[in-house]
C-alpha cells in the first residue's frame, strides 16, 4: 500500500480555478472535509486542458479560461508531455477520466 503523503495530484481542467475553489463551486466534497483540506487544495492548480467546443455542455462555456489550442497532433503531444513530466516526479501515473459535463448527443442511426 502506498503512503497517502506520497501521492502527487494533478490534472487538466478547462477552468483555471484551484482545486479548493472548483470543489466548493461544484459541491463535490462535504463542507467540513473541504474546509479541513482547504490549504492543501488551494495549492493544486489544473493543467491546461484540451477542449473541443462541439462537445462541451452549454452551461460550461463561461468557465473556459484554461485551454491548450492546437492541431490534434499538437494536443496529443501536449497531453503526452504532461504525463511524461508527471512521470519524472513519481513512480507510477494513474489517469482517471472524471469529466461529467459533456454535451448530450443522440447516437447516429
Protein Blocks (a to p, Z undefined) as FASTA:
>chain_A
ZZfklpccddddfbfbdfklmmmmnopacfklmmmmmmmmmmpccddddddfklccfklm
mmgccdcdddfklmmmmmmmmmmmmmmmpmbdcdddfbfkbccddddZZ
